Amino acid sequence: MGDSVAGEVSVRVLIQFCLTENDRRMGGYDARLLRPTTVPRLARFALRFIKK
């Protein structure tokens, strides 16, 4: 239970964190391999409409 995120986390911060983590994890693989693109693109698109 100590690993859970406590307090208020905005949707914007959560999406940004997920995108950063995705880039970090995918960065370790060979760039020639196929990578997930749909969800990261949709998340970046959604960030345009979420207040800062």
C-alpha positions in Angstrom: 0.0 0.0 0.0 3.0 2.3 0.4 3.5 2.4 -3.4 0.2 4.0 -4.2 -0.1 7.6 -5.3 -1.7 9.7 -2.6 -3.3 13.1 -2.8 -4.7 14.8 -5.9 -3.0 14.2 -9.2 -4.4 16.1 -12.2 -5.2 14.2 -15.3 -2.7 16.3 -17.2 0.2 15.4 -14.8 -0.8 11.7 -15.0 -0.8 11.7 -18.8 2.5 13.5 -19.0 4.1 11.1 -16.5 2.8 8.1 -18.5 4.1 9.5 -21.8 7.5 10.1 -20.2 7.6 6.6 -18.7 6.6 5.1 -22.1 9.4 7.0 -23.8 11.9 5.8 -21.2 10.9 2.2 -21.4 10.6 2.1 -25.2 14.0 3.8 -25.6 15.8 0.7 -24.5 14.6 -1.3 -27.6 16.0 -1.3 -31.1 14.6 1.6 -33.0 13.9 -0.7 -36.0 11.2 -2.6 -34.1 7.6 -1.6 -34.2 6.4 0.4 -31.3 3.0 1.4 -29.9 2.0 4.7 -31.5 -1.8 5.0 -31.3 -2.3 5.5 -27.6 0.7 7.8 -27.1 -0.5 10.0 -30.0 -4.0 10.1 -28.6 -2.6 11.1 -25.2 -0.5 13.9 -26.7 -3.6 15.1 -28.6 -5.7 15.1 -25.5 -3.1 17.2 -23.7 -3.9 20.0 -26.1 -7.4 20.3 -24.6 -6.6 19.8 -20.9 -6.0 23.0 -18.9 -2.5 23.5 -17.5 
